[in-house]
Amino acid sequence: MSFNHDFNRNLNDRAKAQAEIQDFSRREKNRMDLPDESKRDHEDFSYAAQKRKRRLDKIIGIAAIFLVLYFVYWFLTNAL
């Protein structure tokens, strides 16, 4: 029997289990929000995938703004 007992191990294990439960429930909620049942089984609902999706949306939005500004610039230089 070992006397090097870690009293925080039980607390750490409980916190880890609680985080896994919350992550699973969040992913399941996001999965059920999709109306298309075929996409439910194939889409990744992890934090990293959601972060990549938000980053891609931001990049597309910024590119669209630059494209609109370029067209306005092009129109003003050629029309005037």
C-alpha positions in Angstrom: 0.0 0.0 0.0 1.3 3.4 -1.0 1.3 6.4 1.3 1.8 8.8 -1.6 -1.9 9.5 -2.1 -2.8 12.4 -4.2 -5.9 14.1 -2.7 -6.5 16.2 -5.7 -6.6 13.3 -8.1 -10.3 12.6 -7.4 -11.1 16.3 -7.8 -9.2 16.4 -11.1 -10.9 13.2 -12.4 -14.3 14.6 -11.5 -13.5 17.9 -13.2 -12.3 16.1 -16.3 -15.4 13.9 -16.4 -17.6 16.9 -16.0 -15.8 18.7 -18.9 -16.2 15.6 -21.1 -20.0 15.4 -20.3 -20.4 19.1 -21.1 -18.5 18.8 -24.4 -20.5 15.8 -25.4 -23.8 17.5 -24.6 -22.7 20.6 -26.5 -21.7 18.5 -29.6 -25.0 16.6 -29.4 -27.0 19.8 -29.2 -25.2 21.2 -32.2 -25.6 17.9 -34.1 -29.4 17.9 -33.5 -29.7 21.5 -34.7 -28.8 20.4 -38.2 -32.0 19.8 -40.2 -30.3 17.5 -42.7 -30.0 14.1 -41.1 -27.2 12.9 -43.5 -25.0 15.8 -42.4 -25.4 15.0 -38.7 -23.3 11.9 -38.9 -20.5 13.4 -41.0 -19.9 16.9 -39.6 -17.3 17.6 -37.0 -18.6 19.4 -34.0 -15.4 19.7 -32.0 -14.1 23.0 -30.7 -11.3 23.0 -33.3 -13.7 22.4 -36.2 -16.0 25.2 -35.0 -13.1 27.5 -34.6 -11.9 26.7 -38.1 -15.4 27.4 -39.5 -15.6 30.8 -37.7 -12.1 31.7 -39.0 -13.0 30.8 -42.6 -16.3 32.8 -42.3 -14.3 35.8 -41.1 -11.7 35.5 -43.9 -14.5 35.2 -46.5 -16.2 38.3 -45.1 -13.0 40.3 -45.1 -12.3 39.2 -48.7 -15.8 40.2 -49.8 -15.4 43.7 -48.2 -12.1 44.2 -50.1 -13.7 43.0 -53.3 -16.6 45.6 -52.9 -14.1 48.3 -52.1 -12.0 47.4 -55.2 -15.1 47.6 -57.4 -16.0 51.0 -55.9 -12.4 52.2 -56.5 -12.4 50.8 -60.1 -15.8 52.4 -60.9 -14.7 55.8 -59.5 -11.4 55.8 -61.4 -12.9 54.7 -64.7 -16.2 56.6 -64.6 -14.8 60.0 -63.6 
